[in-house]
Amino acid sequence: MEHSLLVWLLPTLALVVGVAIGFLIARVAPNAAPSRTQRQLDDIQERFDSYQNEVVTHFNSTATLVKKLTQSYQEVQDHLAEGANRLALDEQTRQRLLASLHADAAQAPRERLTPPRDQEPPRDYAPKAPNSPGMLDEHYGLKK
């Protein structure tokens, strides 16, 4: 009986020790040297974070530039209005200049361009004379 217990106990004990050693090696090994896939994933994540930062920076600088552009436009409008007030010879001229500076696009809509009516669109087939065979006719181009 002692012999059969030893036969079962030693392999079971060896199996438990082997599983424990394998588990410890598996836990320690990936932390020591990351796999190629993990390095690629880290690289892609880093590139994505960098791209997001670039996008945020781009839109922030665009917003700043648009704000400067708006301020410059306002300064030009103010300068022109001041010049119209100062340099206009009479009140009527001054009012016309100021009205043209502050006219909205909605008040004076632009006229849309229309294509000429006498121009015919290009055809995707060759024109033919009336009562003559077309290109798809079975006798087209054959001499009789």
C-alpha positions as CSV (number, residue, x, y, z in Angstrom):
1,M,0.0,0.0,0.0
2,E,2.8,2.3,0.8
3,H,4.4,1.7,-2.5
4,S,1.2,2.5,-4.5
5,L,0.7,5.7,-2.5
6,L,4.2,6.7,-3.3
7,V,3.6,6.0,-7.0
8,W,0.6,8.4,-7.1
9,L,2.0,11.0,-4.7
10,L,5.3,11.7,-6.4
11,P,3.8,12.4,-9.9
12,T,1.1,14.5,-8.4
13,L,3.6,16.5,-6.3
14,A,5.8,16.9,-9.4
15,L,2.8,18.2,-11.4
16,V,1.9,20.7,-8.7
17,V,5.5,22.0,-8.4
18,G,5.8,22.2,-12.2
19,V,2.6,24.2,-12.5
20,A,3.7,26.6,-9.8
21,I,7.1,27.1,-11.5
22,G,5.5,27.6,-14.9
23,F,3.1,30.1,-13.4
24,L,5.9,32.1,-11.8
25,I,8.0,32.0,-15.0
26,A,5.0,33.1,-17.1
27,R,4.3,36.1,-14.7
28,V,7.9,37.2,-14.6
29,A,9.0,36.7,-18.2
30,P,6.5,39.1,-20.1
31,N,7.4,41.9,-17.7
32,A,11.1,41.5,-18.3
33,A,10.9,41.7,-22.1
34,P,7.7,42.9,-23.7
35,S,6.6,41.0,-26.8
36,R,6.8,42.4,-30.3
37,T,3.1,42.9,-30.4
38,Q,3.1,44.9,-27.2
39,R,5.9,47.1,-28.5
40,Q,4.0,47.7,-31.7
41,L,0.8,48.5,-29.7
42,D,2.8,51.0,-27.5
43,D,4.3,52.6,-30.6
44,I,0.9,53.0,-32.3
45,Q,-0.6,54.4,-29.1
46,E,2.3,56.9,-28.9
47,R,1.8,58.0,-32.5
48,F,-1.9,58.3,-32.0
49,D,-1.4,60.5,-28.9
50,S,1.1,62.6,-30.8
51,Y,-1.4,63.0,-33.7
52,Q,-4.2,64.1,-31.3
53,N,-1.9,66.7,-29.8
54,E,-1.0,68.0,-33.3
55,V,-4.7,68.2,-34.2
56,V,-5.5,70.2,-31.0
57,T,-2.6,72.5,-31.6
58,H,-3.6,73.0,-35.2
59,F,-7.2,74.0,-34.4
60,N,-6.1,76.2,-31.5
61,S,-3.6,78.1,-33.8
62,T,-6.3,78.3,-36.5
63,A,-8.8,79.8,-34.0
64,T,-6.2,82.3,-32.9
65,L,-5.4,83.3,-36.5
66,V,-9.1,83.7,-37.4
67,K,-9.6,85.9,-34.3
68,K,-6.6,88.1,-35.5
69,L,-8.1,88.2,-39.0
70,T,-11.5,89.3,-37.6
71,Q,-9.8,92.0,-35.5
72,S,-7.8,93.2,-38.5
73,Y,-10.9,93.3,-40.6
74,Q,-12.7,95.3,-38.0
75,E,-9.7,97.7,-37.8
76,V,-9.8,98.2,-41.6
77,Q,-13.5,98.9,-41.4
78,D,-13.0,101.4,-38.6
79,H,-10.1,103.1,-40.6
80,L,-12.3,103.3,-43.7
81,A,-15.2,104.7,-41.8
82,E,-13.0,107.3,-40.1
83,G,-11.5,108.3,-43.4
84,A,-15.0,108.6,-44.9
85,N,-16.0,110.9,-42.1
86,R,-12.9,113.0,-42.2
87,L,-12.3,113.2,-46.0
88,A,-15.8,113.3,-47.5
89,L,-16.5,116.8,-48.9
90,D,-20.2,116.9,-48.2
91,E,-22.8,115.1,-46.1
92,Q,-24.3,113.2,-49.0
93,T,-20.9,111.7,-50.1
94,R,-20.1,110.8,-46.5
95,Q,-23.5,109.0,-46.1
96,R,-22.9,107.0,-49.4
97,L,-19.4,106.0,-48.4
98,L,-20.5,104.9,-44.9
99,A,-23.5,103.0,-46.4
100,S,-21.3,101.1,-48.8
101,L,-19.0,100.2,-46.0
102,H,-21.7,98.8,-43.8
103,A,-23.9,97.2,-46.5
104,D,-24.8,93.6,-45.8
105,A,-24.5,90.9,-48.4
106,A,-28.1,90.0,-47.7
107,Q,-29.3,93.5,-48.9
108,A,-27.5,93.2,-52.2
109,P,-27.4,89.6,-53.3
110,R,-25.0,88.8,-56.1
111,E,-26.4,87.7,-59.4
112,R,-25.8,84.1,-60.3
113,L,-24.0,83.3,-63.5
114,T,-26.1,81.2,-65.9
115,P,-24.8,79.3,-68.9
116,P,-25.6,80.7,-72.4
117,R,-28.9,79.4,-73.6
118,D,-27.9,79.2,-77.3
119,Q,-25.0,76.7,-76.7
120,E,-25.9,73.1,-77.1
121,P,-24.3,70.5,-74.8
122,P,-21.8,68.1,-76.3
123,R,-23.2,64.9,-77.7
124,D,-21.8,61.5,-77.1
125,Y,-22.7,60.3,-80.5
126,A,-22.0,61.3,-84.1
127,P,-24.9,63.3,-85.7
128,K,-26.4,61.8,-88.9
129,A,-28.4,63.2,-91.7
130,P,-32.1,62.3,-91.8
131,N,-33.0,59.1,-93.6
132,S,-29.4,57.9,-93.6
133,P,-28.3,54.7,-91.8
134,G,-26.8,55.2,-88.3
135,M,-23.6,53.7,-87.1
136,L,-25.4,50.7,-85.5
137,D,-27.1,49.8,-88.8
138,E,-25.8,46.5,-90.2
139,H,-25.2,48.0,-93.6
140,Y,-23.3,51.1,-92.3
141,G,-20.0,51.7,-94.1
142,L,-20.4,48.8,-96.5
143,K,-20.3,49.5,-100.2
144,K,-23.0,47.9,-102.3
